């Protein structure tokens, strides 16, 4: 029996609350962190959390927004 294997991309789950400017951010002992969920397959979920390496909230927001832009608009780079 032949099985069809499909290459499925990860799905990013972002629930953005427009009334909360600090969505996906939390302060852990003075350092801002980001957290979000990805779905590598339709039946699995993976929570991603990492430090934004800043104690400044405005910098943390900028880094969060930059990261989300990269995740939502991936560019495919081909080898030369």
Beta strands, then each sheet from edge to edge (+ up, - down):
strand 1: 11-13
strand 2: 25-28
strand 3: 31-41
strand 4: 44-51
sheet 1: 1+ 3- 2+
sheet 2: 1+ 3- 4+
end
